[in-house]
Amino acid sequence: MKKVIFSLIGIIPLLLGGRIDAQQISVYFDSIYQIIRGFGGIHITSWTGRELTPDMMEKAFDNDPGEMGLSIFRMQISEDTMAWKNELSIARYARSKGAIVFASPWNPPSYMRKVKGTYNNETDYELLEEYYDDYAQHLNKFISFMADSGVPLYAISIQNEPDWHGWTTWTSQAMIKFLKEQGHLIQAPIIAPESYGFSRSFIDPLLNDSLANARIAILGTHIYGTPISNYSYPLAVQKGKEIWMTEHLLGSDKPESNTWALAMVFANEVNACMQANMSAYVYWYIRRFYGLIDDAGNITDKGYVLSHFSKFIRPGFRRILSKSNNLNKVSTTAFRTDSSLVIVVVNTNTNAVAINFNIAGLPSSFDSLVQFTSSATKKMQNDGIIQIHQGQFTATVDAMSITTFTTHSGKGGRYGNLPPIAIAGNDTTILDTVGSGVFVNISALKSYDIDGVISKFNWARNGYQISNEAELTLKLNIGTHTFLLSITDNDGSTSFDTLVVTIKSNKTTQLWLEAECTALGDQWDLISDDLASNGYYLMVNPAYESTDSSATDMSQLLQYKFNITEKGKYKIWGRVLAPTPNDDSFWVRVDDGDWMVWDNIPNSSSWAWDDVHHQSNANDTLFFFDVGEHTLTVSYRENGVAIDKWYITNTGKKPSGKGGVAEGCYNGNNIATLNEGRYAIFPNPARNEIWIQGNDPIEKICIYNSSGALVYRGISVGQMNEHLQISLPNGLYMVQVISVGGKSYFEKLIIRR
């Protein structure tokens, strides 16, 4: 059990990094710049395979303490109309909280485009001119779908990043032509062009063409590779365009890159976008390890940074002029309505900085501000009320911090709030006496908040959110399970605790069997593969059709004998390769029991372990074995699925990789001396005869079957070459060649008739 608390108790700035130097920021209340539409992010369920949970949606779009108050949600317009519903629940929720919803397409439907080329193995497409009208109607259908679903779009994009790769690309002239011919038919305000890197060479022609410019309601852009010094775009302002930064990301290379230092880079970036007259900032992804909320369901450092804007600078605010005079590594922006004032200060110095603020033209009714701080040790902490006297006040901003001064603090926590205490319980070890998993209750009910109430509970396991309830019961298999509990109080302060639950077994049986180490009928192909355990796997010969019943010819069945020394319940696992849903099953029988269909084996292009289960009892089929010998019998059912290895265990452990060393089958792990090229056996696979050739005279030749039984023994007359006539069942064998000098060499032999 390990506790982590984001404390809201004030820390003396002098302790944060040394000397405090008084500097000045000037704010001009009557100098009005761009309107602010909001701050937000995107989510594409199909991109990561994970949705935004209801708890994550609340943290993203609600605006109580401990929530971000995002006011923009960006959607993808899939080329597949059946996928349009995927993010509908998020869009509805965001809209219900007053957020703007807009959408961007990556590709038109496939019939409208052609392949243009490839770049770094990514395919670039081009929208065919003869389908411009169809494409406009495709966008209109999405607009109508969203409106009919209760989410009218604020705006719609023509194309995501038309000047990048991996989707449909456009030239400026093609986009101008589309805007002129079809722009007036699109039934929502148009965002364009969403350039990858704020490319002036792409955007300028659109703005300088009077008709194309008239069709564009919002100039959307991304800022990949764009230095902060190039964010300002006077031509767009001259042409009367709102500028929206509609996508950027930081820290996607690896989770450990997402430090507070990177969050400060992010803070500077958002501030710079506002300084450059942008009306919106939309981060690439809401839920992701580098996003605003992580997969564990907690707001990230970048999420807290964006909250300093989104919680307090609401849609309809206007930016006003603010200047940091001779301040090194400090940037500032300011915003207002007639009754509100918000100032954001980003300090990337490693020391705290005392700042004198002078607000020209401030009405006398503005007499105080509340200071909120986020840093490596604070997360949206209320640092108290700052009194304003004749438009002036002095405040200290922490080292490496983002600070918001606001006249409306209700969306943040109160001053002096004490953090809650998260208690996940004591680490524990539980014995699984059956080997089938144990139901465990985990509870946060002992957590408490001294000066308030706990408003949010969140449980994550292995980095992914599993519940936002105070307690839950779940089934745990053998192994170590680490749970992260996070709780948030009604003032937005969060604390964490970890719980480690170890499930152990008093059962010890682990049996490994190679699939190829048995007699093979002609329905089965033995295939060599370096990725397979022991170098071989079995697959039904493609010439045989799928069957609705098991084979009746005993020679076509795979049979495996194994010995049980611990009476009880067992699981049987198979290392399988099932390429499609039509090639994903076997007939399986244990001892003299009934045949069962082992179906719905996970489809994959690589080897995976799946537990042998009846199709009506997926993932929870147990077999009871008495002490003694037992038999596993397998018949083919579908002809495209492959089997490599078997694992029989009562420990509850799930196998991985190629598994352990198999019993009763020769392989490189249990042969003392392998053939070093001294003898060659051919042909291999063979039918009725083989040739053995080497550099030393041969004294004896032995052949063993997959169970280790001797099936052939011959004495040589000291020749270096031998020709053998053999009659053996299909399968894998081991040939032992003993030289006249007494050295022993082994080589695998496959018999396939």
PyMOL commands that set and color helices and strands:
alter all, ss='L'
color gray80, all
select helices_A, chain A and resi 13-16+45-48+54-61+81-83+88-96+110-112+129-148+172-185+200-208+210-215+228-230+234-238+255-257+260-275+301-310+533-535+554-556
alter helices_A, ss='H'
color red, helices_A
select strands_A, chain A and resi 2-5+22-35+38-42+72-77+100-105+113-119+122-127+155-157+190-195+216-222+242-247+278-283+318-325+330-336+341-347+353-360+368-374+381-387+392-397+401-406+428-432+438-443+454-461+464-467+471-476+479-489+494-505+510-514+524-528+536-540+558-564+568-577+586-590+596-598+608-611+623-625+628-636+642-649+679-682+689-694+698-704+710-715+721-725+731-739+744-751
alter strands_A, ss='S'
color yellow, strands_A
deselect
rebuild
show_as cartoon
